[in-house]
Amino acid sequence: MKSLPFRVSTTLATLLVATAAMAQGYPTKTIHMIVPYPAGGIADKIARDASNELQKRLNQTVVVENRAGAAGNIGFDWVARQPADGYTLLLAPASNLTVQPALFKTLSYDLEKDFVPVSLLVMTPQVLLVHPSVPAGSVKELVDYSKKNPGKVNFGVSIGAYSHLAGEMLKAQTGASFTPIPYQGPAPAMNDLLGGQTQFIFNEVVTAIPHIQGGKLKPLAVAYRSRAPWLPNVPTMAEAGFPGFEVTSWYAVVARTGTPQPIVDLISKELNAIMQMPDFKKRYDEIGAFTIGGTPEELGSFIKSETVKWTAVVKQVGIQPN
């Protein structure tokens, strides 16, 4: 029995050496970046931009796959069942990493047990957009219009996304007659708004700017602590009469729990370096987003704080789990 500690420590040392060796040879095959939403949205764009740079830095092919459906749950479920070897990564929108357990009675995966944080990538504020046919030039006018026309003001949502929660917050705070219309992602929701099938949406600035510049949609307010540099003439929600109304979307990369830490650290280091590349930062700064980066530990802490904040919002606005 006296030799047991020695045998345990020897086994641990052997495992550590094996893990380090695995990481040193990584990657030896194609890496898959899973996006749990359809092509065409901001999550898809970020995944493809980051993957293009990551494959250059790792000298290995990185393929982006869209596995959409069930508010992102299909993609999360698929990744949760893959080997924990660093060859399957998940581009995760904020809401999927924070409020999903509060929105669904049962999930086939466990956020805390099945995924480990790798790196935060991009953040972008939300902006309230209306179709030009809506006779409202301010947030308060939109609220008043909905009250005078009950059942006629609909907003497109990806269930549980921060854009959905923003609309529900505004509805709860004002008593507006808003009806959420669910979509499988932000891209189809935006398409229906552009076509006039819905009346407004909360949407990331990064994908809203082209439609604003083209005169296809009207921005009423930005849900950010200060005016967005890309939309200097658009008031904040606070300036529009709704103090403390701030909603910023963010996107991160996570991996399967059990992925060797040296591999997690390597991927995180490379993604962080990509986010700090002047050309990459400039590319996103020009279209309405901030590139962030950071360590797995920083992302883990951020996810925890955001989970507390937005789970409280889900309960506050009365969204019932499906």
C-alpha positions as CSV (number, residue, x, y, z in Angstrom):
1,M,0.0,0.0,0.0
2,K,2.9,2.3,0.7
3,S,3.8,2.2,-3.0
4,L,0.3,3.3,-4.1
5,P,1.0,7.1,-4.1
6,F,4.1,6.4,-6.3
7,R,2.0,4.4,-8.7
8,V,-0.7,7.1,-8.9
9,S,1.8,9.9,-9.4
10,T,3.6,7.8,-12.1
11,T,0.4,7.2,-13.9
12,L,-0.5,10.9,-13.7
13,A,2.9,11.9,-15.0
14,T,2.5,9.5,-17.9
15,L,-0.9,11.0,-18.8
16,L,0.5,14.5,-18.6
17,V,3.4,13.5,-21.0
18,A,0.9,11.8,-23.4
19,T,-1.4,14.9,-23.3
20,A,1.5,17.3,-24.0
21,A,2.7,15.1,-26.8
22,M,-0.8,15.0,-28.3
23,A,-0.9,18.8,-28.2
24,Q,2.6,19.1,-29.7
25,G,1.5,17.2,-32.8
26,Y,-1.8,18.9,-33.1
27,P,-3.4,19.4,-35.6
28,T,-2.8,16.4,-37.9
29,K,-6.2,16.5,-39.7
30,T,-9.1,18.7,-40.7
31,I,-10.6,20.8,-37.9
32,H,-14.4,21.4,-38.0
33,M,-15.9,24.7,-36.8
34,I,-19.6,24.1,-36.1
35,V,-22.1,27.0,-36.4
36,P,-25.5,26.2,-34.8
37,Y,-27.4,28.7,-37.1
38,P,-28.0,29.0,-40.8
39,A,-25.5,30.5,-43.3
40,G,-25.7,34.2,-43.9
41,G,-25.9,35.5,-40.3
42,I,-23.2,37.1,-38.2
43,A,-22.3,33.9,-36.4
44,D,-21.6,32.3,-39.8
45,K,-19.5,35.2,-40.9
46,I,-17.4,35.3,-37.8
47,A,-16.9,31.6,-38.0
48,R,-15.7,31.7,-41.6
49,D,-13.5,34.8,-41.1
50,A,-11.8,33.3,-38.0
51,S,-11.5,29.9,-39.6
52,N,-9.8,31.2,-42.7
53,E,-7.1,32.9,-40.5
54,L,-6.9,29.9,-38.1
55,Q,-6.1,27.4,-40.9
56,K,-3.2,29.7,-42.0
57,R,-1.8,29.8,-38.5
58,L,-2.2,26.1,-37.8
59,N,-1.3,25.0,-41.4
60,Q,-4.3,22.8,-41.4
61,T,-7.7,22.9,-43.1
62,V,-10.5,24.3,-41.0
63,V,-14.0,23.6,-42.4
64,V,-17.1,25.5,-41.3
65,E,-20.3,23.5,-41.0
66,N,-23.8,24.9,-40.4
67,R,-25.9,22.6,-38.2
68,A,-28.9,24.8,-37.6
69,G,-32.2,24.2,-35.8
70,A,-34.1,24.3,-32.5
71,A,-32.6,27.7,-31.5
72,G,-29.1,26.4,-31.8
73,N,-29.7,23.2,-29.8
74,I,-29.1,20.9,-32.7
75,G,-25.5,22.2,-33.3
76,F,-24.8,22.2,-29.6
77,D,-26.1,18.6,-29.2
78,W,-24.0,17.4,-32.1
79,V,-20.8,18.9,-30.8
80,A,-21.5,17.5,-27.3
81,R,-21.4,14.0,-28.8
82,Q,-18.0,14.4,-30.7
83,P,-14.6,13.3,-29.4
84,A,-12.9,15.6,-27.1
85,D,-9.8,15.9,-29.3
86,G,-9.8,19.5,-30.5
87,Y,-10.9,18.7,-34.0
88,T,-14.5,19.9,-33.4
89,L,-15.0,23.5,-32.3
90,L,-18.2,25.3,-31.7
91,L,-18.9,29.0,-32.7
92,A,-21.3,29.9,-29.9
93,P,-23.6,32.9,-29.7
94,A,-23.9,34.5,-26.3
95,S,-27.5,33.4,-25.6
96,N,-26.8,29.8,-26.3
97,L,-24.0,29.8,-23.6
98,T,-26.0,31.7,-21.0
99,V,-29.8,31.5,-21.0
100,Q,-30.6,28.3,-22.9
101,P,-31.2,26.2,-19.8
102,A,-33.8,28.8,-18.7
103,L,-35.6,28.7,-22.0
104,F,-35.9,24.9,-22.5
105,K,-37.3,22.4,-20.0
106,T,-35.0,19.7,-21.3
107,L,-31.7,19.9,-23.2
108,S,-29.8,16.9,-24.5
109,Y,-26.5,18.5,-23.4
110,D,-25.2,20.2,-20.3
111,L,-23.5,23.6,-20.8
112,E,-21.2,23.2,-17.8
113,K,-20.4,19.6,-18.2
114,D,-20.1,19.2,-22.0
115,F,-18.2,22.4,-23.1
116,V,-15.1,24.2,-22.1
117,P,-14.4,27.9,-23.0
118,V,-11.7,28.6,-25.6
119,S,-11.9,32.3,-26.6
120,L,-14.2,35.3,-26.8
121,L,-14.2,36.6,-30.4
122,V,-16.5,39.5,-31.3
123,M,-19.0,41.8,-29.6
124,T,-21.6,44.0,-31.4
125,P,-24.3,46.3,-30.0
126,Q,-28.0,45.8,-30.7
127,V,-30.0,48.4,-32.7
128,L,-33.8,48.7,-32.9
129,L,-34.8,48.7,-36.6
130,V,-38.2,49.3,-38.1
131,H,-39.5,48.7,-41.6
132,P,-40.0,52.1,-43.5
133,S,-43.8,51.4,-43.6
134,V,-44.1,51.7,-39.8
135,P,-45.2,55.2,-38.9
136,A,-42.7,55.6,-36.0
137,G,-39.7,57.9,-35.8
138,S,-38.8,57.0,-32.2
139,V,-39.0,54.1,-29.8
140,K,-41.8,55.8,-27.9
141,E,-43.7,56.3,-31.1
142,L,-43.3,52.6,-32.0
143,V,-44.7,51.7,-28.5
144,D,-47.6,54.0,-28.9
145,Y,-48.3,52.8,-32.4
146,S,-48.4,49.2,-31.2
147,K,-50.9,50.1,-28.4
148,K,-53.2,51.8,-30.9
149,N,-52.9,48.9,-33.3
150,P,-52.9,45.7,-31.2
151,G,-51.8,42.6,-32.9
152,K,-50.3,44.5,-35.9
153,V,-46.7,45.0,-34.6
154,N,-44.6,41.8,-34.9
155,F,-40.9,41.4,-34.3
156,G,-38.7,38.6,-35.6
157,V,-36.7,36.6,-33.1
158,S,-34.3,33.6,-32.7
159,I,-35.8,32.1,-29.6
160,G,-33.7,33.1,-26.6
161,A,-31.2,35.2,-28.5
162,Y,-30.3,38.6,-26.9
163,S,-32.3,40.3,-29.7
164,H,-35.4,38.3,-28.6
165,L,-34.8,39.2,-24.9
166,A,-34.4,42.9,-25.9
167,G,-37.8,42.9,-27.6
168,E,-39.4,41.2,-24.6
169,M,-37.7,43.7,-22.2
170,L,-39.1,46.6,-24.2
171,K,-42.6,45.0,-24.2
172,A,-42.5,44.3,-20.5
173,Q,-41.3,47.8,-19.6
174,T,-43.9,49.6,-21.7
175,G,-46.9,47.3,-22.0
176,A,-46.5,47.5,-25.8
177,S,-48.5,45.2,-28.0
178,F,-45.6,43.4,-29.6
179,T,-45.8,39.8,-30.9
180,P,-42.5,37.8,-31.3
181,I,-42.3,35.7,-34.5
182,P,-39.8,32.9,-34.2
183,Y,-37.2,32.1,-36.9
184,Q,-34.3,29.6,-37.1
185,G,-31.7,32.4,-37.1
186,P,-31.2,36.2,-37.5
187,A,-30.8,36.0,-41.3
188,P,-34.3,34.7,-42.1
189,A,-35.8,37.1,-39.5
190,M,-34.0,40.0,-41.2
191,N,-35.2,38.9,-44.6
192,D,-38.9,39.0,-43.5
193,L,-38.4,42.4,-41.9
194,L,-36.9,43.7,-45.2
195,G,-40.0,42.3,-47.0
196,G,-42.4,44.0,-44.6
197,Q,-43.7,40.7,-43.1
198,T,-42.7,41.9,-39.7
199,Q,-42.5,45.5,-38.4
200,F,-39.3,45.7,-36.3
201,I,-36.4,43.8,-34.9
202,F,-33.5,44.2,-32.5
203,N,-30.5,43.3,-34.5
204,E,-26.7,43.4,-34.3
205,V,-25.3,46.7,-35.6
206,V,-22.8,44.7,-37.7
207,T,-25.5,43.2,-40.0
208,A,-27.8,46.2,-39.7
209,I,-25.6,48.9,-41.2
210,P,-25.9,47.9,-44.9
211,H,-29.7,48.0,-44.7
212,I,-29.6,51.3,-42.9
213,Q,-27.2,52.8,-45.4
214,G,-29.4,51.5,-48.2
215,G,-32.5,53.2,-46.8
216,K,-34.2,49.8,-46.4
217,L,-34.7,50.0,-42.6
218,K,-35.0,52.8,-40.1
219,P,-32.8,52.8,-36.9
220,L,-34.7,54.1,-33.9
221,A,-32.1,53.6,-31.1
222,V,-28.9,51.7,-30.2
223,A,-29.0,49.5,-27.0
224,Y,-25.5,50.5,-26.0
225,R,-24.0,52.6,-23.2
226,S,-23.0,55.3,-25.6
227,R,-23.8,56.2,-29.2
228,A,-22.3,53.6,-31.6
229,P,-19.4,55.1,-33.6
230,W,-20.9,53.6,-36.8
231,L,-24.3,55.2,-36.2
232,P,-23.4,58.6,-34.6
233,N,-26.8,60.2,-35.3
234,V,-28.8,57.4,-33.8
235,P,-29.7,57.9,-30.1
236,T,-29.1,55.3,-27.4
237,M,-32.0,53.6,-25.7
238,A,-31.3,55.8,-22.6
239,E,-31.5,58.9,-24.7
240,A,-34.7,57.6,-26.2
241,G,-36.2,57.5,-22.7
242,F,-35.2,54.0,-21.5
243,P,-32.2,54.3,-19.1
244,G,-30.2,51.2,-18.4
245,F,-31.5,49.4,-21.5
246,E,-28.2,47.9,-22.9
247,V,-28.0,44.8,-25.0
248,T,-24.7,43.7,-26.7
249,S,-24.3,40.4,-28.5
250,W,-21.1,38.4,-28.4
251,Y,-19.7,35.3,-30.0
252,A,-17.2,32.8,-28.7
253,V,-15.6,29.5,-29.4
254,V,-15.9,26.5,-27.1
255,A,-14.8,22.9,-27.3
256,R,-15.7,19.6,-25.8
257,T,-15.0,19.1,-22.2
258,G,-12.0,16.7,-21.9
259,T,-10.1,18.3,-24.8
260,P,-6.5,18.4,-23.6
261,Q,-5.7,21.7,-22.0
262,P,-2.6,22.3,-24.1
263,I,-4.8,22.0,-27.2
264,V,-7.4,24.4,-25.8
265,D,-4.6,26.8,-24.9
266,L,-3.1,26.6,-28.3
267,I,-6.4,27.3,-30.1
268,S,-7.2,30.1,-27.7
269,K,-3.8,31.7,-28.3
270,E,-4.2,31.6,-32.0
271,L,-7.8,32.9,-32.0
272,N,-6.7,35.7,-29.7
273,A,-3.9,36.6,-32.0
274,I,-6.3,36.7,-34.9
275,M,-8.7,39.0,-33.1
276,Q,-5.7,41.4,-32.4
277,M,-4.5,41.5,-36.0
278,P,-4.8,45.1,-37.2
279,D,-6.4,44.1,-40.6
280,F,-8.9,41.8,-38.8
281,K,-9.8,44.4,-36.2
282,K,-10.2,47.0,-38.9
283,R,-12.4,44.7,-41.0
284,Y,-14.8,44.4,-38.1
285,D,-14.5,48.0,-36.9
286,E,-15.6,49.1,-40.3
287,I,-18.8,47.1,-40.3
288,G,-19.9,47.6,-36.7
289,A,-18.2,45.2,-34.3
290,F,-15.4,45.0,-31.8
291,T,-12.9,42.1,-31.9
292,I,-12.0,41.1,-28.4
293,G,-10.2,37.8,-27.8
294,G,-9.0,36.6,-24.4
295,T,-8.1,33.5,-22.5
296,P,-10.3,30.5,-21.7
297,E,-10.3,31.6,-18.0
298,E,-11.5,35.1,-19.0
299,L,-14.2,33.7,-21.2
300,G,-15.3,31.3,-18.5
301,S,-15.8,34.1,-16.0
302,F,-17.6,36.3,-18.5
303,I,-20.0,33.4,-19.3
304,K,-20.9,33.1,-15.6
305,S,-21.6,36.8,-15.1
306,E,-23.7,37.0,-18.3
307,T,-25.6,33.9,-17.3
308,V,-26.6,35.5,-14.0
309,K,-27.6,38.7,-15.7
310,W,-29.7,37.3,-18.6
311,T,-31.3,34.5,-16.7
312,A,-32.7,37.1,-14.4
313,V,-34.0,39.0,-17.5
314,V,-35.7,35.8,-18.8
315,K,-37.6,35.5,-15.5
316,Q,-38.3,39.2,-15.3
317,V,-40.0,39.3,-18.7
318,G,-41.9,36.1,-18.0
319,I,-40.6,33.9,-20.9
320,Q,-41.8,30.4,-20.1
321,P,-39.5,27.5,-21.0
322,N,-40.5,25.3,-24.0
